[in-house]
Structure formats: structure tokens, C-alpha cells
Amino acid sequence: MESGLERKRGRRKLIIAVILAVLVVVVIAIILAVILSRRDDDFKREFMGRCQKFKGANCRTIWDAFQQAYVNKDPCEVPPEAYDPVIAAAPMESACNTFMFWSKTKDVVHDFTRKNNSFKTLEDFLLGSVLDDLVWCGKKGSDETFKIGCPGWTECEKNPVSSFWNRISAAFADLACGNVTVMLNGSLPTPFDEGSTFASVELKRFKFPRVTHLTVVLVIQKNSERNCSNESLQKLKKEVLDKGIRYNCSAVTESHLKACASDTAKLSHGCFFTITSTILFFFFYQT
């Protein structure tokens, strides 16, 4: 009798343990679903919050056009042209002699343009600003936006993030006119990296006579011996001149750029700008 009761108790304990295990799994699944849903909401909230800082922007229309590019698609099969509708929904305005390109100098160039509104980078326009540093993708069979589990920049050629930046960079370059400026990193052995977005996408779109000059600002550190004679910059110079576009280059310390952006009127800060109708010349003086 006792052994029979013990067996029943054992079975009862096993059943209870199984039920508890199933409940734990269900609870965990619900929690994960809520977390993932919040992450999706967080992305949209971040997108809309950044977008609404631009007065007059129809952020709902822009969001809908943006999602159409990648939602319900294989995250490795989103071509650059998929973003054409959202670029049309948030057009950038062209302003000659003001476009600033960059490669491996993101923090320096954005610090500069924040303090000096005479220049604009791609990230100063709506879409560039809204999506700067964000990661996103869709999945086949889902209408959600995901922030995790997305392919990396080099994991597949047509991933949503790299396709967006390649397409928007091309559109930005197409609008450039007059004198175009680019900040390159003089601390690198090859400041002009032929695999960079500037070299492989933007520079390819510069056409004479719409673009007349390219001014290279080579950002260096104090006491650096790096200069515009760098071999990669000579390749850049040749490519630009072959297009019929004029070229000039100045090696500038990062500290001088910061001083210049803060107060361009004072020569004691080490630099100032002179703008003519055709070209922007950089003058730098040691204090």
C-alpha cells in the first residue's frame, strides 16, 4: 500500500514539475516578446523624435516610406534604390560651396559644422541626422523593424544599413556644386581610402562643371609631419584633375579647426576662411 502511495505521490510531483516548467517557458517567452516589441517601439520612437526636430517635416510619411524599403524583406536583399521613396519624401536642398564630405573624421567634422553653420554634412540633413548611428532591418514574413539580429555592414552587400548610406551618400554628392570640401584623417597611413564611401560612392558622382573645385582638409595632430604629399592623396588629386575639377589641399591641426569653428574672425586662433564666388581658401597661421 505504502509503495503504491509513494508511486502516486512521485507521479504527482513529476506532473507538477512539468507544469511548472511549461509555465516558466511560457512566462519567459512572453517577457521576450514584450522586450522585443519595446525595442521595435524604441526604434520608431527614436526615429520620430529625431525627425520632429526638423520643422515642417511630415515625419509619418517619411517613416512609412522608410519602412517600405526593408520591411518583410530578406535583410541581405535590400538594394540601395529601395530607399529612393524615402529620399524623395525628405529631399535635401542644394547650396553651392557649403557641402562638407568626410572620411574617418566623423567626430571632428561634426564638431566643426555644429559650431560653424557655413557648412553642411550629410548628417546635418534630416535623413542623415535621423538615422545616424542606428541599426535596423526587417525579416521575411514580418512587418516589424528589428534592432538586433541584423547583418553587419560587411556581412552581406545589400544589407539595409549599408544600402541606405550608399544611396543617401550618392544623393548628397549629386547635389554638391561649386567648391566641395572634404575632411580626411591625416593620422592614417592612407587618408584617401579607396574603399571608403567618399571614394567609392561620393567622389564618383562629382561632375564638372557642376563641381568646380575640391578642397581637401587633411586633419593632423600637433607636431605631425603628415602632409598633402601622401601617396593616397596624390591618387585623389589625379582622379579629381582628370575630371576637370580643380584641387587644393591643406594640412590642418585638429586644434586649429576647433578654434576656427569657434571664432573664425580672430587670427590669433590660427585660421580663418575667405570665400569667393568660386572657391574656398583655407589660411592657417601659427600663433
Secondary structure, 3 states (H helix, E strand, C coil): CHHHHHHHHHHHHHHHHHHHHHHHHHHHHHHHHHHHHHHHHHHHHHHHHHHCCCCCCCHHHHHHHHHHCCCCCCCCECCHHHHHHHHHHCCCCCCCCCEEEEECCHHHHHHHHHHCCCCECHHHCHHHHHHCCCCCECCCCCCCCECCCCCCCCCCCECHHHHHHHHHHHHHHHHCCEEEEEEEECCCCCCCCCCCHHHHHHHHHCCCCCEEEEEEEEEECCCCCCCCCCHHHHHHHHHHHHCCCEEEEEEEEHHHHHHHHHCCCCHHHCEEEEECCCCEEEEECCC
